[in-house]
């Protein structure tokens, strides 16, 4: 539904033109001029210009709600201007490799300029969505499906299909049946990996491809407002780095790849996916969090860790938590419900109980923003 400044090659995810048909960088690698396509229209027929792109990035830089999802992309940007309708210029604080990988959807200024901080959290974008991408939102049912129709004025040429549907299901077989019922579908990378594990039904060709993202087990280490005021109900034990390191050692990532993804994946040693070969980093000897329950128990046995204690006179295997750690996982990512029980078993091995529930992706975003969780995956 939305375009970004720069897109990704389907072959290797290298940067390719999208709204920006070309770009340059200054000799000091701090100034980035982008040439914005001419003749692009929003789905409501209004012209799209470089001023819309400048508005989008400035809104994130100056906003509060916008910082939640996109703040990291603009953290190194100090100035954004559109000197004319086809030129966008951004200046960074220091050289950065992310300026061609800004996963920020460009918004129409003529729509969003009237939606201030007080209105943004309640604005009904589902019924008022205006984008510049190849599809337009027609209908959405939370946790079930999204139906899109073709944007006939799309600058890259209207898609050949007349509509596209994306479904959400916690069951891979149900997803396969849904795919068979529609002519066009856009499964996520994680859905694609899960689907290849199932027996491929007639008429469908399963394609295994590298995924541009990663899956994570994340911790609430102390949620707070912009003012620094603590919020939420995160377990205080998770503020101790040793607890988080212990949990990392308790998870067998290679086993997750084999058991849950059917071999379609790779254990992560960093937050940058291995697909980006030019940005790979390998931890040094002794720095990787390899599967090691003994090391996990050793870390949990050091110091006075808040909320975790051993039964008097018993060994590490008998450690029990003062309270279970609530965890949440997305319903929209098909393999995560299967990951949960595996994670829970390993954590029990080091004396940590979890109390997990599955929620829809939008609800998870709200929970994270409110800090009302201990872990999510």
C-alpha positions as CSV (number, residue, x, y, z in Angstrom):
1,X,0.0,0.0,0.0
2,X,2.9,2.4,0.7
3,X,6.2,3.1,-1.1
4,X,9.5,3.7,0.5
5,X,12.3,6.0,-0.8
6,X,14.4,3.0,-1.8
7,X,13.3,-0.6,-2.5
8,X,14.9,-4.0,-2.4
9,X,16.0,-6.2,-5.2
10,X,14.2,-9.6,-5.3
11,X,17.4,-11.3,-6.1
12,X,19.6,-10.2,-3.2
13,X,17.8,-7.4,-1.3
14,X,20.3,-4.8,-2.6
15,X,18.9,-1.2,-2.9
16,X,16.9,-0.4,-6.0
17,X,14.9,2.7,-7.0
18,X,11.4,3.1,-5.7
19,X,10.0,6.6,-5.0
20,X,13.6,7.8,-5.3
21,X,14.6,7.0,-8.9
22,X,18.3,7.9,-8.1
23,X,20.4,9.2,-5.2
24,X,23.9,10.5,-4.4
25,X,26.0,11.0,-1.4
26,X,28.5,13.8,-0.6
27,X,32.2,13.2,-0.3
28,X,32.0,13.3,3.5
29,X,29.1,10.8,3.4
30,X,26.8,13.1,5.4
31,X,24.5,14.7,2.8
32,X,22.1,12.5,0.7
33,X,20.2,14.1,-2.2
34,X,17.4,11.8,-3.6
35,X,15.7,12.4,-6.9
36,X,12.0,11.8,-6.5
37,X,10.0,10.4,-9.4
38,X,7.8,12.8,-11.3
39,X,4.1,12.1,-12.1
40,X,3.5,9.9,-9.1
41,X,0.0,10.1,-7.7
42,X,-1.5,9.1,-4.4
43,X,-4.3,6.6,-4.5
44,X,-6.8,9.5,-4.1
45,X,-5.4,11.1,-7.2
46,X,-3.4,13.9,-5.5
47,X,0.2,14.4,-6.8
48,X,3.1,13.0,-4.7
49,X,6.2,15.2,-4.4
50,X,9.4,15.3,-2.4
51,X,7.6,17.5,0.1
52,X,5.5,14.4,1.2
53,X,8.8,12.5,1.8
54,X,10.2,15.5,3.8
55,X,7.0,15.7,5.8
56,X,7.1,12.0,6.6
57,X,10.7,12.0,8.0
58,X,10.2,15.3,9.8
59,X,7.1,14.0,11.4
60,X,9.0,11.0,12.8
61,X,11.9,13.2,13.9
62,X,9.6,15.6,15.8
63,X,6.8,13.2,16.8
64,X,6.2,10.9,19.8
65,X,4.0,8.1,18.6
66,X,5.9,8.0,15.3
67,X,9.2,7.4,17.2
68,X,7.8,4.1,18.5
69,X,8.1,2.2,15.2
70,X,10.4,4.4,13.1
71,X,12.6,6.3,15.6
72,X,15.7,4.1,15.0
73,X,15.6,4.8,11.3
74,X,15.9,8.6,11.8
75,X,18.1,8.7,14.9
76,X,21.1,9.6,12.8
77,X,19.3,12.2,10.6
78,X,19.6,15.8,11.7
79,X,18.0,17.7,8.8
80,X,15.4,16.9,6.1
81,X,14.4,19.4,3.4
82,X,12.6,19.4,0.0
83,X,14.0,22.3,-2.0
84,X,11.7,21.5,-4.9
85,X,9.0,18.9,-5.8
86,X,11.5,16.4,-7.1
87,X,14.5,16.8,-4.7
88,X,14.7,15.5,-1.1
89,X,17.9,16.2,0.8
90,X,18.8,14.5,4.1
91,X,21.8,15.3,6.3
92,X,23.1,12.8,8.8
93,X,25.1,13.3,12.0
94,X,27.7,10.8,10.9
95,X,28.2,8.5,7.9
96,X,25.7,5.6,7.9
97,X,25.0,2.6,5.7
98,X,21.2,2.7,6.5
99,X,20.3,5.7,4.3
100,X,19.5,3.2,1.4
101,X,17.6,0.9,3.8
102,X,15.1,3.3,5.4
103,X,12.1,1.0,5.8
104,X,9.8,4.1,6.3
105,X,6.5,4.2,4.4
106,X,6.1,7.7,2.8
107,X,2.8,9.4,3.9
108,X,0.6,11.9,2.1
109,X,1.1,15.3,3.8
110,X,-2.4,16.5,2.6
111,X,-4.0,13.7,4.7
112,X,-1.8,13.6,7.8
113,X,-1.1,17.3,8.4
114,X,-4.5,17.6,10.0
115,X,-4.0,14.6,12.3
116,X,-2.1,15.9,15.4
117,X,-0.7,14.1,18.4
118,X,-4.1,14.0,20.0
119,X,-5.8,12.4,17.0
120,X,-3.1,10.1,15.7
121,X,-3.9,7.2,18.1
122,X,-7.6,7.1,17.2
123,X,-7.4,8.0,13.5
124,X,-9.2,5.3,11.5
125,X,-6.6,4.7,8.8
126,X,-8.3,1.5,7.7
127,X,-11.1,3.4,6.2
128,X,-9.1,6.4,5.1
129,X,-5.8,4.8,3.9
130,X,-4.1,6.8,1.1
131,X,-0.9,5.4,-0.2
132,X,1.2,5.3,-3.4
133,X,1.9,1.6,-3.6
134,X,0.5,-1.0,-6.1
135,X,-2.5,-1.9,-4.0
136,X,-5.2,-0.1,-2.0
137,X,-6.8,-1.4,1.1
138,X,-10.4,-2.7,0.5
139,X,-11.2,-4.6,3.6
140,X,-9.5,-6.0,6.8
141,X,-10.7,-8.3,9.5
142,X,-8.3,-8.3,12.5
143,X,-6.4,-11.6,12.8
144,X,-8.1,-13.1,9.8
145,X,-7.4,-11.4,6.4
146,X,-6.6,-8.2,4.5
147,X,-8.1,-7.7,1.1
148,X,-6.4,-5.3,-1.4
149,X,-7.5,-4.0,-4.7
150,X,-5.2,-2.7,-7.5
151,X,-4.1,0.9,-7.6
152,X,-4.6,1.4,-11.3
153,X,-2.6,4.6,-11.4
154,X,0.5,3.0,-9.8
155,X,3.7,4.6,-11.2
156,X,5.3,1.2,-11.7
157,X,2.3,-0.2,-13.7
158,X,-0.8,-1.8,-12.3
159,X,-0.4,-5.4,-11.1
160,X,-1.9,-8.0,-13.4
161,X,-4.1,-9.5,-10.6
162,X,-7.3,-7.7,-9.9
163,X,-7.0,-8.2,-6.1
164,X,-4.8,-9.7,-3.5
165,X,-5.6,-11.3,-0.2
166,X,-3.3,-12.0,2.7
167,X,-4.6,-14.3,5.5
168,X,-3.5,-15.0,9.0
169,X,-3.8,-18.4,10.6
170,X,-2.0,-20.2,13.4
171,X,-2.3,-23.4,11.5
172,X,-0.1,-24.1,8.5
173,X,-2.7,-26.5,6.9
174,X,-5.4,-23.8,7.2
175,X,-3.0,-21.4,5.5
176,X,-2.4,-23.8,2.7
177,X,-6.1,-24.2,2.1
178,X,-6.6,-20.4,2.1
179,X,-3.8,-20.0,-0.5
180,X,-5.6,-22.5,-2.7
181,X,-8.8,-20.5,-2.5
182,X,-7.3,-17.3,-3.8
183,X,-5.3,-16.6,-7.0
184,X,-2.9,-14.2,-5.5
185,X,-1.4,-14.1,-2.0
186,X,1.5,-12.4,-0.3
187,X,2.8,-14.6,2.5
188,X,5.4,-13.2,4.8
189,X,8.8,-14.6,4.9
190,X,8.0,-16.6,8.0
191,X,4.8,-17.9,6.5
192,X,6.7,-19.0,3.4
193,X,9.2,-20.9,5.5
194,X,6.4,-22.6,7.5
195,X,4.5,-23.6,4.3
196,X,7.5,-25.3,2.8
197,X,7.4,-27.8,5.7
198,X,3.9,-29.0,4.7
199,X,3.2,-31.4,1.9
200,X,2.8,-29.2,-1.2
201,X,-0.7,-29.5,-2.6
202,X,-1.4,-29.8,-6.3
203,X,-1.2,-26.6,-8.2
204,X,1.1,-24.9,-5.7
205,X,4.9,-24.6,-6.1
206,X,6.7,-24.1,-2.8
207,X,9.8,-21.9,-3.1
208,X,12.4,-21.7,-0.3
209,X,14.1,-18.3,-0.1
210,X,16.3,-16.3,2.2
211,X,14.4,-14.2,4.7
212,X,15.4,-10.5,5.2
213,X,14.4,-10.4,8.9
214,X,14.9,-12.4,12.0
215,X,12.8,-13.8,14.9
216,X,13.6,-12.9,18.4
217,X,13.0,-13.5,22.1
218,X,12.9,-10.0,23.6
219,X,12.9,-8.8,27.2
220,X,11.3,-6.0,29.1
221,X,14.3,-4.5,30.8
222,X,12.4,-1.5,32.2
223,X,9.8,0.2,30.0
224,X,9.5,4.0,30.5
225,X,7.8,7.1,29.2
226,X,9.7,9.8,27.3
227,X,10.1,11.6,30.6
228,X,11.9,8.5,32.1
229,X,8.9,7.6,34.3
230,X,8.8,3.8,34.7
231,X,5.7,2.1,33.3
232,X,4.4,-1.5,32.9
233,X,4.9,-4.6,35.0
234,X,8.2,-6.0,33.7
235,X,9.9,-8.5,36.1
236,X,12.8,-6.8,37.8
237,X,15.0,-9.9,37.4
238,X,15.2,-9.2,33.6
239,X,17.1,-6.0,34.4
240,X,20.1,-8.2,35.4
241,X,22.2,-8.9,32.3
242,X,23.2,-12.3,33.7
243,X,19.6,-13.4,33.7
244,X,19.2,-12.5,30.0
245,X,22.5,-14.2,29.2
246,X,21.4,-17.3,31.0
247,X,18.2,-17.4,29.0
248,X,20.2,-17.0,25.8
249,X,22.4,-20.0,26.7
250,X,19.3,-22.0,27.5
251,X,17.9,-21.8,24.0
252,X,19.1,-24.2,21.4
253,X,18.7,-22.2,18.2
254,X,19.9,-25.0,15.9
255,X,17.2,-27.2,17.3
256,X,14.6,-24.5,16.7
257,X,15.6,-24.3,13.1
258,X,15.2,-28.0,12.6
259,X,12.1,-28.7,14.8
260,X,10.0,-25.6,14.0
261,X,11.3,-24.3,10.7
262,X,12.0,-27.7,9.2
263,X,15.5,-26.6,8.4
264,X,14.4,-23.5,6.5
265,X,16.4,-20.9,8.5
266,X,19.7,-20.4,10.2
267,X,20.7,-19.8,13.9
268,X,21.3,-16.1,14.5
269,X,24.5,-14.8,16.2
270,X,23.6,-11.1,15.4
271,X,20.6,-9.0,14.6
272,X,21.7,-8.5,11.0
273,X,20.3,-11.4,8.9
274,X,22.9,-13.5,7.0
275,X,21.2,-12.4,3.8
276,X,23.1,-9.1,4.0
277,X,26.5,-10.6,3.3
278,X,28.2,-7.3,3.2
279,X,27.2,-6.5,6.7
280,X,27.9,-9.8,8.4
281,X,29.5,-9.9,11.8
282,X,30.7,-13.0,13.7
283,X,31.2,-12.8,17.5
284,X,34.7,-13.7,18.6
285,X,35.7,-16.8,20.6
286,X,33.8,-17.0,23.9
287,X,31.3,-14.2,22.9
288,X,28.6,-16.3,21.2
289,X,25.6,-17.4,23.3
290,X,25.8,-21.1,22.4
291,X,23.3,-23.7,23.9
292,X,24.8,-24.5,27.3
293,X,22.5,-25.3,30.2
294,X,25.5,-25.6,32.6
295,X,26.6,-22.0,31.7
296,X,23.0,-20.8,32.1
297,X,22.7,-22.3,35.5
298,X,26.1,-20.9,36.5
299,X,25.0,-17.4,35.5
300,X,21.7,-17.7,37.4
301,X,23.6,-18.9,40.5
302,X,25.8,-15.7,40.7
303,X,24.8,-12.8,42.9
304,X,21.5,-11.9,44.4
305,X,19.3,-11.9,41.3
306,X,16.0,-10.1,41.9
307,X,13.0,-12.4,41.8
308,X,14.9,-15.7,41.3
309,X,16.2,-17.9,44.1
310,X,17.2,-21.4,44.8
311,X,15.5,-23.8,47.1
312,X,17.6,-23.9,50.3
313,X,20.0,-26.8,50.2
314,X,19.3,-27.8,46.6
315,X,21.3,-27.5,43.4
316,X,20.8,-25.3,40.4
317,X,18.4,-27.7,38.7
318,X,16.0,-27.0,41.6
319,X,15.9,-23.3,41.2
320,X,12.5,-21.8,41.0
321,X,11.2,-18.3,40.3
322,X,9.5,-16.2,42.8
323,X,6.9,-15.6,40.1
324,X,6.3,-16.9,36.6
325,X,7.5,-14.7,33.7
326,X,4.5,-13.8,31.5
327,X,5.3,-14.0,27.8
328,X,3.4,-13.0,24.7
329,X,3.8,-14.1,21.1
330,X,2.3,-12.9,17.9
331,X,-0.6,-14.7,16.3
332,X,0.3,-13.2,13.0
333,X,3.5,-15.1,12.6
334,X,2.6,-18.7,12.0
335,X,5.6,-20.5,13.5
336,X,5.8,-18.6,16.8
337,X,3.0,-20.6,18.6
338,X,5.1,-23.7,17.8
339,X,8.2,-22.0,19.2
340,X,6.6,-21.2,22.5
341,X,6.4,-24.7,24.0
342,X,10.0,-25.4,23.0
343,X,11.2,-22.2,24.7
344,X,9.2,-23.0,27.8
345,X,10.7,-26.4,28.1
346,X,14.3,-25.1,28.0
347,X,13.5,-22.4,30.5
348,X,12.0,-24.9,32.9
349,X,15.4,-26.8,32.7
350,X,17.0,-23.8,34.3
351,X,14.2,-23.2,36.8
352,X,12.3,-20.4,35.1
353,X,8.6,-20.8,34.6
354,X,6.7,-18.9,31.9
355,X,3.0,-18.1,31.4
356,X,2.5,-17.4,27.7
357,X,-0.4,-16.2,25.7
358,X,-0.8,-15.7,21.9
359,X,-2.0,-12.3,20.8
360,X,-2.7,-10.6,17.4
361,X,0.2,-8.5,16.1
362,X,-1.5,-5.1,16.6
363,X,-2.3,-6.0,20.2
364,X,1.3,-7.1,20.8
365,X,2.4,-3.6,19.7
366,X,0.1,-2.1,22.3
367,X,1.4,-4.4,25.0
368,X,5.0,-3.6,24.2
369,X,4.2,0.1,24.2
370,X,2.6,-0.2,27.6
371,X,5.4,-2.3,29.0
372,X,2.9,-4.9,30.2
373,X,5.0,-8.0,29.5
374,X,8.2,-9.8,30.5
375,X,9.2,-11.4,27.2
376,X,7.8,-11.5,23.7
377,X,8.6,-13.5,20.6
